[in-house]
Amino acid sequence: MKAYLISLAVGLLVGVIYSLLDVRSPAPPVIAILGLLGMLAGEQIIPVGKQLLRGTSFVTACDKTHATDHVFGQLPGRQADQEKQT
């Protein structure tokens, strides 16, 4: 979670600096970010769909194919949970 907060803080700082310099951000528009999210989710349709056709529940199918990890990356707290299990 700390890395996400640091990333947000640095992003806000850069945004403030851009504003002070009266420069537009080079970040892509929201529609491009949504397109990237669609691509990540679309990559998982076939593997998850195959699991669903085998009769696996949706949550189990996502877990078996690591779809959630692929789309969202390492979520806050997941690393700590994995360390506790080992």
MOSUL-V842525 format. One record per helix or strand of 2 or more residues. SS is the DSSP state (~ for helix, > for strand). FROM is the first residue (numbers start at 1). LEN is the number of residues. If there is no record, write none. Layout:
# MOSUL-V842525
SS FROM LEN
SS FROM LEN
This chain:
# MOSUL-V842525
~ 2 20
~ 30 14
~ 45 9
~ 58 7
~ 67 6
~ 78 8
